Amino acid sequence: MATRRRLSPTFFGGLRARELGGASVSSRATAGLPYLADLSSDPGGRGGGVIAVEHSGDPAIPFAISFGKTAQTCNLLAVADEDGYVGLYDTRRRLPSASSSLEKSAETRVCDWVAHNNAVFDVCWIKEGSQILTASGDQTVKIWSVGNRKCIGVLSGHTGSVKSLSCHSSNPELIVSGSRDGSFALWDLRCDPKSPNSHGETCLTSSAVVREAHSPILRSRTRSRAKAASTSITSVLYLKDGVSIATSGAADNVVKIWDTRNLKVPFSNKNSQAGAQPLEGVKHGISCLSQDSYGAYIAASCMDNRIYLYSVLHVNKGPIKVYTGSKIESFFVKSAISPDGTHILGGSSDGSVYLWQVDQPESAPIVLKGHEGEATSVDWCASEVGKIATSSDDSTVRVWSTMKMDCTNVSSPTVIRKRITAPSTEYRRSITHEPATTSRDGVVCTSGDGELQSGCHSPLQPRALHFGTPESSKKRALALFEEEALDSRKSPEAQTNSPSSVLSPPPSLKRRTIRDYFASAAS
């Protein structure tokens, strides 16, 4: 059956959404994603299954997951864990069930390597999927070549664990990182590196650093370690306009937008709970920021168990939508907007995964159950509609897919051509219990007294049927053209009425031109 995969958002649709980002969300979300209520991580569906994160049989808790962003890597899932490993998994393979995921983990894994000697908190694909960035608790960001899994650069300068990474939407050389030390840094991979470190790895320094980006206004002279930790940057986001960066922190419920051309102060500093009703006297941090592929909206997961949606062009007006239902009790619980901006996917401390429709925040979310621990990182497959991945403290990553494929039937079943064959003699005899006979010519059957008779037709024997495919329109047109051409040769008066006369009319009907005049004069 001829099928056609659903088209991705067009360039002009993205341009319109970017320029008219203040329009209602429902104008872009009416189509929605099909069959999301049928999402399943049970094996048997295409891409559905469970990945056990382990090393030499020892389970590891995954901290970050990310699908590839290009057509070549979109089905590759990068998984980073608390032991410093990064593994790549091909989600097109048949993934095992939860009961057999541990023993079959090696079959589902393409490769893995030790990226850091500390936990890896975030991963980011860059340069058409040929490189991966890893953010670690060792206070560095490393650049890895996916092909040979070699470290080709180290971004050093933070004085705390690096918690979040984001790359420029159109220039993969520009990176922003956020750290537990309260700062975020900008990096340009084209800058000249400094001297290699003790491991011989090329080191790069940041091009700009903003310290204490989310520190409280009132600070005591002596800070405890707990107070220092509260200033942590939890998420950074390079916005689609190419010059703005969004940041969030653990100390406050504020989303800040920074202009990279002037980083002294943020040009937008908005409380995430403006317009909502926050709990009195409590400052809730933000665990995660995400944006759609158009760059029109930002979603912020807040520690008050809500997800707030902003319009990028009107951030100062506060959130335009608020989503509830999940439990966000740690900064490891993340959320992500779908690439087309119609749905929000979020983890939860209760172990479930929640799915909201953007234009219907008042509706109950779809709840996906399966994890046995806190559901943390989530991500959407950019190329395959209805495929998502979620990680959990139960040391597994679940790949969810819809049992119904995202296809549009472009042909009617009545036009499908099938090869039809008559049943074989052996098959017919096995069904009708007809006695075995041998004959090379004709059909052999038996009479009432058992005498063989040749040439009779048994009502059980199918007669030879002749099937043919419909004659194509091109062939019919060609035959019609040849027939009319033959008629034109038989009847001269029909020459002016045949289709060929349009291309080659008889001389008597041709219009005379100036060339005909000089040709007749010369003759």
N, C-alpha and C positions, 0 to 999 in steps of 0.2 A: 504494500500500500504506500502510495506516495505521501510523504509527510514533509512538513516544513516547520523548522524550529521558530519559535516566537522571536520576533526581531527585538534587538536591544534599543534603548532610547536613542533617537536620532540626534544629530548635532544641533539641528534647529530647535528641537524640543528642549535640549539642554540650554541653549542660548536664551530661549524665551524664559525658561525657569530661572536662569541666573539674573536676567535683566528685570524680570517682573516677580522677583522673589517675594514681594509683599502680597501677592495674590493668595486667594484661599487655598488651603492644602487640598481640599476635595477636588479641585480642578485637575490635579495631577494624580490623584489617588483613586479615582472612580473605577479604573480598570482593576487595580489590585493584583495580587498574585494568586494564581489558580491553585485550588486543592490544598491550601496550607493546613486545613483541618485534617488532612490525610497524612501529615508528616509522620514518619516512623523511622526508628533506628534499628528495627529488627531486620536481620539479614533476609535476603530474598528479593527485596526491592533493589533497584539499581542504585548503588552507592551507599545503601543503608547498612549500618553495622557499628561495631564497637572496637575501638583501638585501645589496647592496654599499653600504658606508658611504663616501661620497665627497662632495666639494664642488668643483664646477667641474672635475670629472675627476680631482681629486687624492684618493687614498684616505686615509681616516682610521681610526685604531684605536678601536673602541668600548670604552668603559670600564664602562658600566652599561646594563642593559636592564630594562624593567618593563612588564608588561601592566596595562591598566586594571583597576580592582577593582570596577566596577559593571556592571550589565547593559548599559548604553549604551556603555561604553568597554572592555568586557572583551576585545574583539578588536583594540583599538588598542595598538600596541607603541611605547613611548617608548625611544629609543636616544640615549644621550649619549656623546660621544667626546672624544678628546684635544685637538681644536681648539676646544672650547668650544661646539659645536653641540648642539642637541637636535632630533631628528627624530621625527615620528609616522608610523607605517606601519599600514595596514589589512591585517591578516593574512587577511581573508576574500577578498581579491583573489587572482587567479592570479599567483603569484610566479614569477619566472624561474629558470632553472637557473644553476649556477655560471658556466658559460661566457658567458652573456648577461646576467648580473646587473649588470655595470658599465654597459653601454649602455642597460639598461632601468631603472636605479635611479630615474629621475625618475617613471616610471610607477607604481612601487610606493609612492612617498612621498606622504603626504597633505600635509605641510608640514614645514618646518624653519626654525630661526632661530638666531642667535648669542646664546647665553644668557650666556656669560662670555668674557672675553679670556684665559682660561686653561682648562686641562683640567677637564672635569666628571666627578667620580668617582662620583656617586650621584644617582638621581632617585627621587622619591616622589610618587605621586598622592594628592591630598587633596580633600575637599569634593565628594564624588560625582563625581569625575573632572573637575570644572570648573577645577581648579588643579593645578599641578605645582611641586614643590620641586626645586631643583638645588643640589648641593654641589660646590664648585669649589676649585681650587688657588689662587684669588685670596683665600682665607680668608673667603669669605662664602657665605651661603645665600640664594638668590633665590626669590621667589614669583612664578609666572607664571600669567596667565590663559590657559587653553587656547584659548578662543574667538578672542581677538584677538592672542595672543602678546605681551601687554604685561606688563612687570614692575610688580607692584603692591606690592612690599615687598622689603627687603633685611635679612637677619639678620646683623649684624656684631658682632664681638667676639673671634673666634678669632684667634690669632697664628700659625697654621699652616694648611696645606691642610685643608679639611673633607673627610673620607673617607667618612662614613656618615651616613645619615638614617633616622629612623623616626617615625611618627606614632602618636598614641593611637588605640586600636582603636575607640572610640566618640565621641571628642571631637576633631575634626580641627583644632581651634585649638591643641592641645598637641603640641609637636614636641621631639624630642631629636636632637642632632647630636654627632658625635665627630670630633676633629681630630688632626692630626699633632703638635700642640703638647702632647699628652698629656692634654687635658681633654675633658670632655663637658659640654654646655650644654643647659638646658631653656628652651623658648621658649613664650610664650603670645601668640598672634596677636591677642588681644583687648586687649592692653595699649596704652596711648597711645604713639604713635611719637615719636621725637625729630626734630630738624630734618632736612630732606632733605639728601642728599649733593650732591656737585658735579654729578651727572647729573640732579638733581631727583627721585631715587627716595626713597620713604619708607623710613626706617631704623628698625629695632626693636632693642632691647637684650634680652639674656637675662634670665630671671627667676631663674636659679640656675646656678652654674658649679662643677664639681668639677675641680680641677686635679691633675695628677700622679696620675690615677686608677689607672694601672698602672705607676708608677715602681718601680724596684728598691728594696728596703729600704735597702741600703747604697749611698750616692751620694758621689762625690768632689766636692770643692769646684769644680773646674774641669771642665766637660763639653765634650767635642768635639761637633761637629755630628752625627757618627755616633751618639754616645751619646744625644743629644737625640732623634734620629729613632727610636731603639729604644723610646722611651716612647710612641710613637704609639698612639692609639686606632684600631683597625682596623674595629670594628663596634659598633653600638649597636642595641638592640632594646627597644621599648616592649612589655612583656608584656601579655597579655590581661586581667590582673586590674585594669589601669588605674592602679596605684600603683607598680609595680615596673619597673625598667630593668635589662637585662642588657648588660654591656660586655665587650669583649675587647681585648687589646693585642698589640703586636708584640714586647714585651720578655719576656713570660712566657706560660705555657700555662695561664692562669687565666681562668675565667669568673666575673665578679663580678655579683652581684645587688644592686641598690640600691633602697632605699625612698625615693620622692620626698618623703615627709613628714619624712625625717631623713637627709640626705645626708652626714653627717659620716663615717660608716664604712659599708661594705657589710655587709648582714646575712648574706650568703653569699659566700664567697671560696674557690672550689673549683678545685683543679688539674684540668685537663681529662684528664690521663693517669692519674688515680687509678684503680686497679683494672686498668689495662693494664700494659704493660711498656715504658716509654719508653727511648730510647737513653740510655746512661749519660753523665752530665756535660754534657748538651746541653739548653738551654732552647729550646723550640719555641714560636713565637708562633702566634696563631690568626688566620686570614685572614677568617673570616666566621661570623656567627651567623644562624640562621633558626628560625622556629617554624611550627607548623601552625595552621590556622584556628581550632582549638579552644583553643589555648594550653596544651596538655597537655605538649608536648615541645619541647626546644631541641636543634638540631643545631649542632655546632661543627666547622668545618674547620680542622685543625691542620697546621702545617708539617712534621709527622712523617709525612705521607702517610696520615693517618687522619682519619675523621670520627667524632666522638663524639656519642652521643645521650643526653640527660638527661631525666629526669622532672622537671617544674617543681616538683612538690610535694616532691621528694626530691633536690634538687640536691646537698645535703651528702653524699649517699651515693655521689657520683661517677657516671660514665657507666654506663648500663644496657646499651648496645649499642656496638659498635665496628665500623666498616666500612672495608675496605681494598681496594686495587686501583688507585686513581688515584694520580697524582703531583701533589703540591701543593708547588711549588718557588718560588712567588711569592705575594705578598699580593693579587694580582689574581684568583687562582683562587677562585671562589665555589661555594657549594652552596645548595640550597633544598629544604625538605620540601614534598611535595605538599599541597594544601589539605586533603585528607582524612586526612593523616598516615600514609599507607600506603607511600609511596615517598620516596626521597631522590635528588635529581638533582644531579650535581656535575661541574664542569669538571675539566680536568687539563692539566698542563704537557706531556703527550705528544700533545696535539691531539685526543684522544678525549673523549667525554662518557660518563659512567658513571651507571647507574641501578640502585639497590639496592632491594630489598623490605625494609621496616622490620623485619618479624618474622622475617626470614631472613638475618641478617648473615653467616652462614657460607657462604651460597650465592654463587656467582660472579655479579657484576653483569652487567647488559646493557651492552654497549659499542656506542656509536654513533660511527661514523667518517665523516669528511667534511671537517672543518676541516684546514687546512694549517699552522696555527700554534697556539700555546697557547690552549686553550679556557678562557675566563675567566668571564664572568657567565652566569647561567642563570635562567630563570623559568618558572613554570607559568601557563597560561591558566586562570583560576578557573572559567570557565563551560563550557568545552568540554573534556571529558575526552579525554586523549590528544593535546593540543596543548602543545608546549613551545617555548621559544626559547633559543638559545645564541649567544654572541658569541665572537670569536676575534681574535688578533693578526694574522690574515690579512685584516683589514679587512672582514669579512663577519659578518652575523648570519644564522643558519640557523633557519628555522621548521620544526619537525618535527611530523608528524601521523601518525595511524594510518590505513592504507588502509581498514580496516574501520570503519564509522561506529558511534558509541556509541548504538545504537538497540535498542529491544526491540520485536519484532514482536507486535502485539496482535490480529492477525486471521489467519485461515487462508487460504492461497492459494485454497482451494476456494470461498470466498465472494466473491472478487473478481469484479466484474461487468465483462465485456468486450463491446464492440460487435462483433458478428459480421456480416460482409457477404459476399454471394456475389461471386465474381470477375467482373469486367466482361467483356463480350463480346470486346473487343479483346485483353484479357489472355489469355482462354481460347484465342482463335485463334492468338495468338503462341506458345502452348505446344503446341497440338495441330496446328498447321499447317492449320487448317480454312479452306476458301475463304470469302472475304468475301461476305456476302449482306446484303440490306436488306429489312426487313419491319417494318411498324408493328404488325400484329396477329398474335398467336400466335408459334409457334416455326417457323422455316424450316429445313429440312434437305434434303439431296440424296439421291436414290435411287441405285441401283447404276448406272443408265445415265446419270446426270448430270441427270435431270429433277428439277426442284424440287418438293417435296412440302410441304404446309402441315399443321400440326397434329401432326406426329410429334415424338417426344421423343428427342433424341440422348442416348446413354448418357454422353456427355462433358459434357452441359449439366446443371448442378446444378438440381434442382428447387427451387422456392421453399420455404424453411424458415421456420417461425414460432418465434421465441424470445420468451420472456417471463420477466420477473424474478419470483422467488418472492413470493407474496402475503405482505404483512407481517402479523405477529401482531396488530397493532392493528386492521388492516382485517378480519382473520378474526374477531376478537372482536366487532367492530361488526356484521358480517354475522350472526353467530350470535345476537347480542342482538336484531337486527331480526327474525330468523326466529322466535325464541321468542316475541317480542312478537306476531307475526302468529298463531302457534299459540294463544296465550292468548286472542286475540279469537275464534278459531274454537271452542275448547272451554272453557267456563266452569270446568270442574273442574281445568283445567290452570293456572288463575291462581295457585294456591297453590304450584305447583312451578316457576314460571319465575324467572329471576334478577331480573326487575323486581319480583317480589312482595316481595323483601327490602326494597326502597326504598319501595314503595307497596303494602302488603298489602291484601286485600279488607276491607271494613268489618266482616265477621263475625268476622275474626280479630284485629282491633285490640283492644288492652286499653283498658278504660274508665278514664278519669281523673276527677279532681274537677271539671275543666272540663266534661266530658261530662255529669256529674250535674246541674250548675247549668243547662247548656244545655237538657237535656231537661225540667227543672222549669219553666224560663221558657216553653218552648213549650207 
